[in-house]
Amino acid sequence: MQRLSILLALFATPALAATGPFFSLGNTDFVVLLGFIGFVGVLIYMKVPARLTGMLDARAVQIKADLDEARALRDEAKSILAGYERRQKEVQEQADRIVRAARDEAVAAAEQAKADLKATIARRLASATDQIASAEAAAIRQVREQAVSVAVGVAGEVLASQMTAAAATASIDEAITQVAARLN
């Protein structure tokens, strides 16, 4: 059915609908047909179809070149992107290494600070202990000196109260002989 309708559409042209003889210059349909055939002939003589085909082929070649260039640019962009991603990964790894090194240095610095603080506390404690021992020794020495001076004073008073003139002369003579014996 569809074929029949196409066949009828081809045969149902305005030329067949005209009245009178078809091949007459009085028939406008025939004149239009001659003009159309002449126009097509001029187009063929001027090689318009070849030019159109050449233009279409040139355009196809240009489109193919543009597509090839676009593919090349896409491949180049992919390689650049891969390079940037690789660089980004390297930079991230380097940043991670720097952060780890900084943490390690911070931990080491904290440990060193603790050790230095312990050493400083130990030195100050030893210094304080030495100062306490020195003060204690000075206090003991001062107490001894005070005790000696009190004992000498008390002994002097006891001797002065018990000493007679004859005993004092005998004691002085004995001291002179001891000094003379030691000096010689």
C-alpha positions in Angstrom: 0.0 0.0 0.0 2.8 2.3 0.8 4.5 1.6 -2.5 1.4 2.4 -4.4 1.0 5.8 -2.7 4.6 6.7 -3.5 4.1 5.7 -7.2 1.0 7.8 -7.4 2.8 10.7 -5.9 5.5 10.5 -8.5 3.0 10.4 -11.4 0.7 13.0 -10.0 2.8 16.0 -11.1 1.5 19.4 -12.2 2.6 18.6 -15.8 0.1 15.8 -16.0 -2.6 17.9 -14.6 -2.3 20.6 -17.3 -4.7 20.8 -20.2 -3.7 20.7 -23.8 -0.6 19.4 -25.4 2.3 19.1 -23.0 5.2 19.7 -25.4 4.0 23.2 -26.4 5.5 26.5 -25.5 2.1 27.7 -24.5 2.0 25.2 -21.7 3.6 26.9 -18.7 4.4 23.5 -17.1 6.6 22.6 -20.2 8.3 26.0 -20.1 9.1 25.6 -16.4 10.4 22.1 -17.1 12.7 23.5 -19.8 13.9 26.2 -17.6 14.7 23.7 -14.8 16.5 21.4 -17.2 18.5 24.4 -18.5 19.3 25.5 -14.9 20.5 22.0 -14.0 22.5 21.9 -17.3 24.2 25.3 -16.4 25.0 24.0 -12.9 26.6 20.9 -14.4 28.5 22.9 -17.1 29.9 25.2 -14.4 30.9 22.1 -12.4 28.9 23.3 -9.4 28.3 19.7 -8.1 32.1 19.0 -8.3 32.8 22.2 -6.5 30.2 21.4 -3.9 31.6 18.0 -3.5 35.1 19.5 -3.2 33.9 22.0 -0.7 32.2 19.2 1.3 35.3 17.0 1.1 37.5 20.0 2.2 35.1 20.6 5.0 35.2 16.9 5.9 39.0 17.0 5.9 39.0 20.1 8.0 36.5 18.5 10.5 38.7 15.4 10.6 41.8 17.6 11.2 39.9 19.4 14.0 38.9 16.1 15.5 42.5 14.8 15.4 43.7 18.1 16.9 41.0 17.8 19.6 42.1 14.2 20.3 45.7 15.3 20.5 44.7 18.2 22.8 42.7 15.8 25.0 45.6 13.3 25.2 47.9 16.2 26.1 45.5 17.5 28.7 45.3 13.9 30.1 49.0 13.7 30.3 49.3 17.1 31.9 46.5 16.2 34.4 48.3 13.0 35.2 51.5 15.0 35.7 49.8 17.4 38.0 48.1 14.6 39.9 51.5 12.9 40.3 53.1 16.2 41.5 50.2 16.7 43.9 50.7 13.2 45.3 54.5 13.9 45.6 53.8 17.3 47.3 51.3 15.6 49.7 53.8 12.9 50.5 56.5 15.6 51.1 54.1 17.5 53.3 53.4 14.4 55.3 57.1 13.7 55.7 57.6 17.3 56.9 54.8 17.0 59.4 56.2 13.7 60.7 59.7 15.2 61.0 58.3 18.2 62.8 56.4 16.0 65.2 59.5 13.9 65.8 61.5 17.0 66.4 58.9 18.4 68.7 58.9 15.1 70.7 62.7 15.1 70.8 62.7 18.7 71.9 60.2 17.9 74.6 62.3 15.0 75.8 65.4 17.2 75.8 63.6 19.9 77.7 62.5 17.3 80.3 66.0 16.0 80.6 67.4 19.6 80.9 64.7 20.4 83.5 65.6 17.3 85.5 69.3 18.2 85.3 68.6 21.8 86.4 66.5 20.6 89.3 69.2 18.1 90.3 71.9 20.9 90.1 69.8 23.3 92.2 69.0 20.5 94.7 72.7 19.7 95.0 73.5 23.4 95.3 70.8 23.8 98.0 72.1 20.8 99.8 75.7 22.2 99.6 74.5 25.5 100.9 72.6 23.8 103.8 75.7 21.7 104.6 77.9 24.8 104.4 75.5 26.8 106.6 75.3 23.9 109.0 79.2 23.6 109.2 79.4 27.4 109.7 76.8 27.2 112.5 78.7 24.2 114.1 82.0 26.1 113.8 80.4 29.2 115.3 78.9 27.2 118.2 82.3 25.6 118.8 84.1 28.9 118.7 81.5 30.4 121.1 81.9 27.3 123.3 85.7 27.6 123.3 85.6 31.3 124.1 83.1 30.7 126.9 85.2 27.7 128.2 88.4 29.9 128.0 86.6 32.7 129.8 85.2 30.3 132.5 88.6 28.6 132.8 90.3 32.0 133.1 87.9 33.0 135.9 88.3 29.6 137.6 92.1 29.9 137.4 92.1 33.5 138.5 90.0 32.7 141.5 92.2 29.6 142.4 95.5 31.0 141.5 97.9 32.4 144.1 100.8 34.7 143.5 103.4 31.9 144.0 101.5 29.5 141.7 101.2 32.2 139.1 105.0 32.8 139.2 105.7 29.1 139.0 103.3 28.7 136.0 104.9 31.7 134.2 108.4 30.2 134.7 107.3 26.8 133.5 105.7 28.4 130.3 109.0 30.3 129.6 111.1 27.1 129.8 108.6 25.3 127.4 108.8 28.2 124.9 112.5 28.3 125.1 112.8 24.5 124.6 110.5 24.6 121.6 112.3 27.6 119.9 115.6 25.9 120.1 
